Amino acid sequence: MLGNIFEKRLKEVLESTRAQSIITGFERHILTEDLCKRCDFIRRLT
C-alpha cells in the first residue's frame, strides 16, 4: 500500500520515498512496482 489518507495527509503520502520512486520511474519510463509491471495500460500508450 502506498499510504492511507485517513492516517496521513495526502502530501505526506505523495512525498514518501515509495511514491517518489514511482513518479521518478514513470518520468524515466521505468516501472518500479509489481502492479505497474503487470498492468496493460502501459501498452496503450506505446
Beta strands, then each sheet from edge to edge (+ up, - down):
end
